[in-house]
């Protein structure tokens, strides 16, 4: 909620949010390519695919993380 306020003020003033809350920390944010658990050969192929798409960071989620995300996605739209 707090950052929503900063965003609205920044838009009104025509200034980026970082100028309202402090100094700029970095020029860009690196995104991570993440895949579900899979066999080694499939993981290697997936990492290669990610590299070709320009990703420099690849993460394979654990079985626990994967199950948790799948359970969460089952609830999408329930509160909408």
C-alpha positions in Angstrom: 0.0 0.0 0.0 2.8 2.4 0.9 4.5 2.0 -2.6 1.1 2.6 -4.2 1.1 6.0 -2.5 4.6 6.7 -3.7 3.7 5.7 -7.2 0.7 8.1 -7.3 2.8 11.0 -5.9 5.6 10.2 -8.3 3.2 10.2 -11.3 1.7 13.5 -10.1 5.1 15.1 -9.8 6.5 13.4 -12.9 9.3 11.9 -10.8 10.4 8.2 -10.5 9.6 6.6 -7.2 13.3 6.1 -6.2 13.7 9.9 -6.1 10.9 10.1 -3.5 12.3 7.3 -1.3 16.0 7.7 -1.7 18.8 7.0 -4.2 18.7 4.8 -7.2 20.3 1.4 -6.3 20.8 -0.2 -9.7 20.2 0.4 -13.3 18.4 -2.8 -14.0 16.9 -5.8 -12.3 17.8 -9.3 -13.4 15.0 -11.8 -13.9 15.3 -15.4 -13.0 14.2 -18.3 -15.3 12.6 -20.9 -13.1 11.4 -24.4 -14.0 9.7 -27.2 -12.1 11.6 -30.3 -10.9 12.5 -32.6 -13.9 15.1 -35.2 -14.9 18.7 -34.1 -15.5 18.6 -34.1 -19.3 15.4 -32.1 -19.4 16.9 -29.7 -16.9 19.9 -29.2 -19.1 17.7 -28.6 -22.1 15.6 -26.1 -20.1 18.7 -24.2 -18.9 19.9 -24.0 -22.5 16.6 -22.7 -23.6 16.7 -20.0 -20.9 20.2 -19.0 -21.9 19.1 -18.6 -25.5 16.3 -16.4 -24.3 18.9 -14.1 -22.6 18.4 -15.2 -19.0 21.6 -15.3 -17.0 20.1 -16.8 -13.8 18.4 -20.2 -13.8 16.6 -21.8 -10.9 15.0 -25.2 -10.6 12.3 -25.2 -7.9 12.2 -27.9 -5.4 9.3 -30.4 -5.3 8.0 -28.7 -2.2 8.0 -25.2 -3.9 6.4 -26.7 -7.0 3.6 -28.3 -5.0 3.0 -25.2 -3.0 2.7 -23.0 -6.1 0.3 -25.5 -7.7 -1.9 -25.5 -4.6 -1.9 -21.7 -4.6 -2.9 -21.5 -8.2 -6.0 -23.6 -7.5 -7.3 -20.7 -5.4 -6.9 -18.0 -8.1 -10.1 -16.1 -8.7 -11.7 -17.3 -5.4 -11.4 -13.9 -3.8 -11.9 -11.8 -7.0 
